[in-house]
Amino acid sequence: MFTAAPRVAWDVRTHDLLSVHRTIARVLKPFSLETGADCGNDARILHRRLIDADFAVIDYGTAVTVDAGQMQDFYLVQMPLVGSYTLCVDGTRTLVNRGDAHLVHPRVPLRMEWSENCRLLVVRTSDSRLAAIERRQRRGDRRSALGYLLSNASSRGASLRRAMEYVCSEVSQGALFTARREFPAIAESLLLGALLEAAADMSGSDLEPIASCLQRADCFIRANLGNELSVADIVAASGTSRRSLYHSFQQAYGEGPMARVRRLRLARVNSELVDAAAEHCRISDVAARWGFTHFGHFCAAYRGAFGETPTETCRRHRAAQ
């Protein structure tokens, strides 16, 4: 169903998360941003003003919680290009996966927990035609308090996804945006046309309170990284089938459950080696603490993930101190 995510030529790419936060708040709206104090990040943003709409791609490079409060008098259309986010409102948690488009209405709250690899495409618009559709849906009592989720599995949802990905690719990598003065108007017309077509057919597509099997599985994995873990354990914790779990992990993370376990374990080992670089530590002990029982396999996986051996990590950070 999916092609590779569009490449992005970022306007800003920095380890200064606060500067990206300020830029995004200025472009879209003020919001609060929470992240782990010890999280590394590679924060990035691309922003283009079209005619009456703003187009942005945001990637914080780490798991974050975004609390934008109540929306103002505009609509947001949000679509994960990579990863996923969980929408959190009044105790309801709803997973928005790659390729799904989330239409956020004015005057509703927006709080999201982004996966660590989430890359979000956002379109902000005040187009009056969306307000007319919303009023029509409200009269039919089909309006959700959370907005609407447009699944990429539907034909109109897939058309919207393709339109958003095309504009992202052309704005970022193509020549039309700068070479043709009329392209911003064409791009905006394409995006809003696809959105209006999808929004007009959203009956029965309201966001519903659902328990996220992906979130249950991910929480279980993170709580048990130092213990023995099997696919059967993760499936049992998720409360869904093995097949559905694999599908959810592939959509959200681009890998299966056990591949994610290994990647998270390697990240924990890397963090501990960096923190312990000034001290004498046994790498094998750190690896074993995070579930790696075969040292040779661990070293190969570590080098594949970080481009250096565990010993080189320790030596490099020890020299920098």
N, C-alpha and C positions, 0 to 999 in steps of 0.2 A: 504493500500500500504506500509506503513512504520511500521517497528518494532521500539521499543524504541531505542533512540540514544545510541551508544556504550558507556560503562563506560570508563573513562579515568583515568589512574594512572599518575598524573601530575609529571613532573620533577621539575617544579618550580610553587609554588602557593604563591602569595604575594599581599599585598596592595600597594607595590611600583611599580606603573605602568611604571616608567622610566626604572627600571631594566629589566622588561620583554620586553620593547621596544628595549633596547640595545641588549638583547639576540636574539630576532627575527631578528633584522637588521643584526646581525652577521651571522645568519644561512641562511637567504634568500637574502636580499639586504637592503641597507640603505633606510629609508623612514621617512616621517614626520607623527606625530600622534597628533590629536587634540581631546580634550574632555572637557566637562564642568568643570570648576575649582572646583565647589562644588560637583562633582559627587563622590560618594563612588565607590569602585571597588574591585573586587576579581580577579586579573589578573593571568592567568595560561597558561602554555605552556608544551607541550610534543614534543620532537624532537628525531628522529632517522635517522642516516645516513645508507642507504641501501648499494648499491654498487656504482652506479653512480647517484643516485637520493637521494633527501632529503625528508623526510616525517615529517610533523608537524601538531599538532592540537593546535589552538590558541583560547583563550577566554579571552577578556579583562574585562568581568564582568560589562560592562557599554557601553552605546552608544559612538562610536568613529568615527572619520573620518580619514581614512588612505590614504595618498597620497604617492605612491611609485615612482612617476615620470615615466620616460620611462624605459621599461623593457630592460634588457641586453640580452646577447645571450643565453637565456634559455627560456623554457616554464614553465608556472605555470598551474596546474590544481587545482581549488578551488571548494570545495563543502561544503555548510553549513550543519552541522550535526543537529544544532538547530538554529532557527531564520532565519534571512535573511540579505542580504545587498543590497544596491542600488549602481549600477555602474554609475559613473558620468563622462562623457567625452564630451567636446564641446557642452554643453547644453543638451545632451541626457542623460536621466535617465532610467535605466533598472533594474528592480527588479530581483534578483537571490534568489530563494526560497530554502528551505530545500530540499536536495536530487538532486537539479539541479547541474550539473558540468559546471564550466566556464573555458574554455581553453583560456589562455592569451598568445598571440604570443610575440615573441621578438620584441623589437623596437616599442612597442605601449605604450601609457600612461595608468596608472592604478590609479584611484582615487575611493574610496569606502566609503559609509556611512553605518556603521554597526548598526543593531538594538541592543538594550541594552542586548538582550539575545543571540546574535549571537556567535556560536561556529563553527569555520572554520577549515576544514581539507584541508591542502595544500600539494601538491606534486610538487617538483621542479626537472626538468629534462632537459638535453640537447640532448636527443636521436635524432639521425640524421633521423630516420624514420619519425618523426613528421615534420621535415623540408621538406622531400620529399612530404608528403601529402599536406603541405601548398603550396608548389610550384605548385602542380597539381591543387589545388583549385583556386590559384591565376590566373592561365592560363584560367580557366573557369569563371573568374570574379565573384567568389562566396566568396571571402575573405572579412570579415568584419573588419572595422577599430578597433573594440572592441574585437576581438577574436570570439569565438563561444560559444553558450549556448547549452549544451547537456541536454535536458529535461529528467527527470526521468520517464516521461510518455512513452517514446519510449523504445523498447525492449533493444537496445544497451545501451541507457542511464541508464536503470535500472540495466543492468549487470555491468556497470562501478560503479554505486552507491554501489551495493552489494560487489564488489571486494574491494572498498575503505573502506567500513565499516568493512569487515572481517579483512583486514590488520590492521585497527585501533584497533579492539578488540584484536587481537592476539599479536600485538606489546605491547599493554597496559596491558592486563590482562592474556595472555596466557604464556606458558612456552617455546614455540618453538623458540622464538627469541634468547633466551640465551642458550637453551639446544641443538639446532641444528645449527651448524656453517653455513650450507647451506641455512638457512631460509631467511636471508636478500636477497639473490639472487632470491629465489623462490618468495618472496613477491614482489620484483621489477618486475620480469617477469610477474606475475599476473596483477599488476597494469598497466604496459605498454601494455600488451596484450589487456586488456579490453579497455584502452584508444585508442589504434591504431584502434581497431575494430570499436569503436564509431566514432572516428575522420574521418575515411575513408567514413563514410556514413552521413556526415553533410550537404549535399546539401539541401538548403531550411531551414537550421536551424540557419542561421546567426542571431546574435543579431540585433534586429530592434529597432528604436526609438519608445518607447511606454510610455504612461503616466501611472503612477502607481496608480491604484485605492487605493491600500493599503496605499501608502504614503499620498495621499490626505485625506483619512479617518483619518490617525494617526495625521497629522498636525491639522486637525479640532478638534479632541479629545483633544489634548494638549492645544489648544487655548481656549477651552471652559470647562475645568475641573471644574471651579467654577460655571458654569451655569447648568441649567437643560439640560439633554441630553437624547435622545431616539435613538433606533435603526433606526427609520425612518430618524432622523436628520443626522445620520452618513452615511446611505445609500445615501441620497441626496447629501451630500458633496463629497462622493466617486465617483459619476458618474457611478456606476455600479449597478448590481442587488443585492438584499438582499442575494440570494444564493451564488453568486460569492464572495461577500464581506465576508461572513462567511467562505467560503473555503480558501480565502486568509489569513484571520486572523488565522485560525486553522493551516495552513501550516507554517506561519511565527512565530506565538507566542504560538501555542498550546492552544488557548482559543478564545472565541467569542468576539465581539466588546464590549459588556457591561461588561464582565469579565475584559477586559483590562482597561476600564474606571475605574472600582472599584480599580484595582491594582495600577494604576497611581495616583488615588486620595489618596489612603492609603499611598503611598510613599511620596506625598506632605505633608500630615498631619504629618507623622513621621519626615520628615526633619524639619518642622516648630516647632514641639515639642522639638526636639533636640536643635535647635537654641535658643529656648525660655526657655530652662530648668532653666537658672539662674534667670529668671524673673517669676513674678506671672502671669500665663495665665489661661484662662478658656478653658479647653479641648473641651467643647461643642461648644464654639465659633469657634475654629480652625476647628473642624469637619464640622460645618455648612458652613464655608467659602469654603470648598472643596466639597460641594454637598451632605453631609450626613445629612439627615433630621430626621432619627430615631436613637437616641443615643444608644439604646440597641443593635440594629443590627450593628451599627458602631463598638462598643466595641468588639463584638464577631468577626467581620471580622478583626479588627486590631490585636487581640490576635492570630487569625489563621495565619495572615501574618507574625507577628514579634515575636511570642512566649512569649509575655508579654502584659499587659494592657497598655493603654496610660498613666495612672498614674505612673506605674512602669517605663516607659520610662523616664518621667520627673524626677522622684526621682533618678534614676540611673545616669542620666547625670548631675543632680544638685550636686550629691555627688562627681562626678568626677572633678568638677570645683573648 
